Amino acid sequence: MHILYILPHLASGGAERQMFYLSQELIKSGYRIDIAYLYEGNKGLNPTYIENVNYYRLNCNSNYDFSILLQLIRLIKLRQPDIVQTWIRQMDIIGGLAAIYTKKNWLLREPNSSKAYPAHWKHKLRKILARFARVIVANSEDGLMYWKNYYPRKKMFFIPNGVPFQTIDALPASIDNQELHLNKYIIYAGRLEKQKRIDILIRAISILDQKMHIKLVICGDGNQKNILEALIKQLNIKNMIFLTGAVAPEQVWFLMKHAKAFVLLSEYEGLPNVLLEAMVCQCPLIVSDIPAHRAFLRSHHALWIDPITPDIVADKINKLINNQESAKHRAIIARESIEKWSVENMARKYEKVYQWMIQKN
């Protein structure tokens, strides 16, 4: 079977990583994989190229360049894939149009929840085009319900993200022989976006600075970077906060394995890769009490926070740090709860969807 994946970047966020994991597994099963993309990825991250996968970089002056659509149409006609799968909203629109025009089986992958889509012309256009998708695959139940509200009769599947257990477990105790110069720290990893409420976490660290001198490592990049840097300067806690920028997943996993806790205070999520990876690393969790987290985390897997305020967050961090035995126990059973969420199992589920699409064509 021949699949064309379309996405903006090769080295960016969770969707890109899931695409790489899936491609690697499908290649082992004899699938032919083409990947069309616009950019290499975020500065500071080197894309990983998979052997026996064909890569096609599309030329464009901006994300709104009309020639992207024309190039995709030409590529689909040239390569004649059995299925076209889009991974990100922008490519759901452009790639979806190309798949519709060329009359190809189109799979739209939903990586978010309904709260990620406020009233906006891009979201409205995406909803209209999704009517022509043969299948919608969501990585969360909330993402699936988002589409069922609009197209209740459309064929849809729930496939959770795959987690690279073996790769994470095989990670050495140190990276490049460099040990952390941090005695006690917690970690956040992901996009620096408003929905993640990293500013509240930083204010919580400012409160804790007066009590326990705990440090915070923030891995990632995003449109809130300058705002967060200004806040850190304003609170005069530059010595307590470490902004690493975009770093390779292996570095994040290393940090998770040595951290006292992983904190994720998001207002909404789909199925966050980074939280699953923290669970594999057996890093104790502090999370916001939202449906996306409740969908796969039980009450005894993490410390839950609601409402999200600096004082409450600081109090939860303080309690976790002062009771490491309970924190480690929660981390162990949290990992056990997702043992079946391997990359291999994810790939088998996608294969069943692909086969259904071809048989029903």
C-alpha positions in Angstrom: 0.0 0.0 0.0 1.2 3.5 -0.9 0.6 6.4 1.6 1.3 10.1 1.2 1.7 12.1 4.4 1.4 15.9 4.2 2.5 18.2 7.0 4.2 21.6 7.4 7.4 20.6 9.2 9.7 17.6 9.7 11.0 18.6 13.1 8.5 20.5 15.1 6.0 19.1 17.5 4.0 16.0 18.6 2.2 15.4 15.3 5.5 15.3 13.4 7.0 12.8 15.9 3.9 10.6 15.6 4.2 10.7 11.8 7.8 9.5 12.0 7.0 6.7 14.5 4.2 5.5 12.3 6.2 5.7 9.1 9.0 3.7 10.6 6.7 0.9 11.6 4.8 0.9 8.3 8.0 0.6 6.3 8.8 -2.6 8.2 5.4 -4.0 7.0 6.2 -3.2 3.3 4.3 0.0 2.9 5.5 2.7 0.5 5.6 6.1 2.3 5.9 9.5 0.7 6.2 12.6 2.9 5.4 16.1 1.5 6.4 19.1 3.6 7.2 22.8 3.5 10.0 23.4 6.0 12.7 21.4 7.7 11.4 22.3 11.2 12.1 24.5 14.2 15.4 26.1 14.6 17.6 24.0 16.9 16.0 20.7 15.9 17.4 18.5 13.2 14.8 16.5 11.3 15.2 12.7 11.2 15.1 11.1 7.8 13.7 7.6 7.6 15.4 5.1 5.2 13.2 4.0 2.3 10.8 7.0 2.6 10.5 9.5 -0.2 10.6 13.1 0.8 9.2 16.0 -1.2 9.9 19.5 -0.1 7.3 22.0 -1.5 8.6 25.4 -2.6 6.6 28.3 -1.1 7.0 32.0 -0.2 4.6 31.7 2.8 2.1 29.4 4.3 -0.6 31.0 2.1 1.3 30.5 -1.2 -1.3 29.2 -3.7 1.5 27.2 -5.5 1.5 24.8 -2.5 -1.8 23.4 -3.7 -0.7 23.1 -7.3 2.5 21.3 -6.3 0.5 18.9 -4.1 -1.9 18.1 -7.0 1.1 17.5 -9.3 2.8 15.3 -6.7 -0.4 13.2 -6.1 -0.9 12.7 -9.8 2.8 11.7 -10.2 3.0 9.4 -7.2 -0.6 8.0 -7.3 -0.8 7.1 -3.6 -3.7 4.9 -2.4 -4.3 7.2 0.6 -3.5 10.8 1.4 -3.2 11.6 5.1 -3.0 15.1 6.5 -1.6 15.9 9.9 -2.0 19.6 10.8 -4.8 22.1 10.3 -3.0 24.0 7.5 -2.4 20.8 5.6 -5.9 19.6 6.3 -7.0 22.5 4.2 -4.4 22.5 1.4 -3.8 18.8 1.4 -7.5 18.1 1.7 -8.2 20.3 -1.4 -5.5 18.4 -3.3 -6.9 15.0 -2.3 -10.5 16.1 -3.2 -9.4 17.5 -6.6 -7.4 14.3 -7.5 -10.2 12.0 -6.1 -7.9 10.2 -3.7 -8.9 8.6 -0.4 -8.3 11.3 2.2 -7.7 10.6 5.9 -7.9 13.6 8.2 -6.1 13.2 11.5 -7.4 15.2 14.5 -4.7 16.0 17.1 -6.7 18.4 19.3 -9.9 18.9 21.3 -12.8 21.1 20.5 -11.4 24.0 22.5 -8.5 24.3 20.1 -10.9 25.6 17.4 -12.5 29.0 18.3 -14.6 30.8 15.7 -12.2 31.6 12.8 -12.5 31.3 9.0 -9.7 28.7 8.9 -11.5 26.4 11.3 -14.8 26.9 9.4 -13.1 26.1 6.1 -11.5 23.0 7.6 -14.9 21.8 8.8 -16.4 22.3 5.4 -13.7 20.4 3.6 -13.7 17.6 6.2 -17.1 16.6 4.8 -15.2 15.1 1.9 -12.6 13.2 4.0 -13.1 9.4 3.7 -12.1 8.8 7.3 -11.3 11.0 10.4 -8.9 9.6 12.9 -8.6 11.3 16.3 -6.0 10.7 19.0 -8.5 11.6 21.8 -12.1 11.0 22.6 -12.8 14.7 22.8 -11.3 15.2 19.3 -13.6 12.4 18.0 -16.7 14.0 19.5 -15.8 17.3 18.0 -16.3 15.8 14.5 -19.2 13.6 15.4 -21.1 16.8 16.3 -20.8 17.9 12.7 -20.7 14.6 10.7 -22.4 11.9 12.9 -22.5 9.4 10.0 -18.9 9.7 8.9 -16.6 6.9 9.5 -14.3 7.8 12.4 -11.7 6.0 14.5 -10.0 6.7 17.8 -6.3 5.8 17.7 -4.2 7.1 20.7 -0.6 8.3 20.2 2.1 5.7 20.2 4.9 5.9 22.8 8.4 4.7 22.0 8.9 2.7 25.2 12.1 0.9 24.0 13.8 4.0 22.8 13.1 5.9 26.1 14.1 2.9 28.2 17.4 2.5 26.3 18.4 6.1 26.9 21.7 6.2 28.8 22.0 7.6 32.2 23.7 10.8 30.8 23.9 12.4 27.4 27.2 13.3 25.9 28.8 12.6 29.3 27.4 15.8 30.7 25.7 15.7 34.0 23.0 18.1 35.1 24.2 20.9 37.4 20.8 20.9 39.1 20.1 19.3 42.4 16.4 19.7 42.6 14.2 20.7 39.6 10.8 20.2 38.0 10.2 20.3 34.2 7.8 21.5 31.6 8.2 20.6 28.0 6.1 21.6 25.0 5.0 24.6 23.1 5.3 28.0 24.8 1.7 28.9 24.2 -0.9 30.8 26.3 -3.1 27.7 26.7 -0.3 25.9 28.6 -0.4 28.5 31.4 3.4 28.5 31.9 3.2 32.0 33.4 1.3 30.6 36.3 3.9 27.8 36.8 6.7 30.5 36.8 4.8 32.5 39.4 4.5 29.4 41.5 8.3 28.9 41.3 8.7 32.5 42.5 6.6 31.6 45.6 8.5 28.4 46.2 11.9 30.3 45.9 11.2 31.6 49.4 10.8 28.1 50.8 12.8 25.4 49.0 14.8 27.0 46.2 13.5 24.5 43.6 14.4 25.2 39.9 12.2 24.9 36.8 13.4 23.7 33.4 11.3 24.8 30.5 11.9 22.9 27.2 10.3 24.3 24.0 9.7 27.3 21.9 6.6 29.3 21.0 4.9 32.7 20.7 4.9 33.3 24.5 8.7 33.1 24.8 9.3 36.9 25.0 6.4 37.3 27.4 7.7 34.5 29.7 11.3 35.9 29.6 9.9 39.3 30.7 8.0 37.8 33.5 11.0 35.9 34.8 13.0 39.1 34.7 10.2 41.0 36.5 10.0 38.4 39.3 13.8 38.4 39.6 14.1 34.6 39.4 16.5 34.2 36.4 18.6 31.9 38.6 15.6 29.6 39.2 14.3 29.2 35.6 16.2 27.5 32.7 14.7 28.1 29.2 16.4 25.5 27.0 14.6 26.4 23.7 13.7 23.6 21.3 15.7 20.5 22.1 15.7 16.9 20.9 13.2 14.5 22.4 16.1 12.4 23.9 17.3 15.4 25.9 13.8 16.0 27.2 13.4 12.3 28.2 16.8 12.5 30.0 15.6 15.6 32.0 12.3 13.9 32.8 14.1 10.8 34.2 16.0 13.0 36.7 13.2 15.6 37.5 11.2 15.7 40.7 8.1 16.3 38.7 6.6 17.0 35.3 4.0 19.8 35.3 1.4 20.4 32.7 -1.3 23.1 33.4 -3.0 23.2 30.0 -6.4 24.7 29.6 -7.1 22.1 26.9 -5.3 19.3 25.1 -5.8 16.5 22.6 -3.6 13.7 23.7 -0.3 15.3 24.7 2.8 13.2 23.7 4.9 14.9 26.3 2.7 13.7 29.1 2.8 10.1 27.9 6.6 10.3 27.6 6.8 11.6 31.1 4.8 8.6 32.2 7.2 6.3 30.5 10.1 8.0 32.2 8.3 7.4 35.5 8.4 11.1 36.2 5.8 12.2 38.9 3.0 14.2 37.4 1.2 17.4 38.4 -1.5 18.2 35.9 -4.5 20.4 35.3 -7.9 18.8 35.9 -9.2 18.8 32.4 -11.2 16.2 30.4 -8.2 15.4 28.1 -6.1 14.4 31.0 -8.9 12.6 32.8 -9.4 10.5 29.6 -6.3 8.4 30.2 -5.0 9.4 33.7 -6.7 8.1 36.8 -6.9 10.0 40.1 -4.1 8.0 41.7 -1.7 8.6 38.7 -1.0 12.3 39.4 -1.6 15.3 41.6 -4.5 17.3 40.1 -5.0 21.0 40.2 -8.2 23.0 39.8 -8.5 25.9 39.9 -5.1 26.9 38.5 -3.5 29.7 40.6 0.1 30.3 41.5 -0.5 29.6 45.2 -2.3 26.3 44.5 0.3 25.2 42.0 3.1 26.1 44.5 1.3 24.1 47.2 1.0 21.0 45.0 4.7 21.2 44.1 5.7 21.6 47.7 3.6 18.5 48.7 5.1 16.4 46.0 8.7 17.4 46.7 8.1 16.6 50.4 6.6 13.2 49.8 8.8 11.6 47.1 7.8 8.0 48.1 4.2 8.6 47.2 5.2 10.5 44.1 7.3 7.7 42.8 4.6 5.1 43.5 2.1 7.2 41.4 4.7 7.4 38.6 5.2 3.6 38.5 1.5 2.8 38.3 0.9 5.6 35.8 3.5 4.0 33.4 1.9 0.6 33.9 -1.5 2.0 32.8 -0.2 2.9 29.2 2.0 -0.2 28.6 -0.3 -1.1 25.6 0.1 2.3 24.0 3.2 1.3 22.0 4.2 2.6 18.6 3.7 -0.9 17.2 0.1 -1.1 18.5 -0.6 2.3 17.0 0.7 1.3 13.6 -1.4 -1.9 13.6 -4.5 0.2 14.3 -3.7 2.5 11.4 -3.1 -0.4 9.1 -6.6 -1.7 9.8 -8.0 1.8 9.0 -6.0 1.9 5.7 -7.2 -1.5 4.7 -10.8 -0.6 5.4 -10.5 2.5 3.3 -9.1 0.5 0.3 -11.7 -2.3 0.7 -14.6 0.2 0.8 -13.3 2.2 -2.1 
